[in-house]
Amino acid sequence: MRDFLDPDGRRWQAAPLYASYGQMLLVFSAMEGGAILHQPMAADTLAQAEDELAQLDDGALRTLLQQAQPWDYDAKKF
């Protein structure tokens, strides 16, 4: 997990997540406000995803955050 600031000074956390069908996602969580976004990762395993995240600098994380999609969790589906 990594903490970083977006261009507006808002603090975010980025963490890899093993999703369905072996897909790895990079999940972005705003430290204030509750926003959650996600971005696919190239990694196939959690260990690879953690290495991929460790190699990203804050600028790369900000770029991925801008490209990320909102987490579309609808609890009514379950």
Secondary structure, 3 states (H helix, E strand, C coil): CEEEECCCCCEEEEEEEECHHHCEEEEEEECCCCCEEEEECCCCCHHHHHHHHHCCCHHHHHHHHHHCEECCCCHHHC
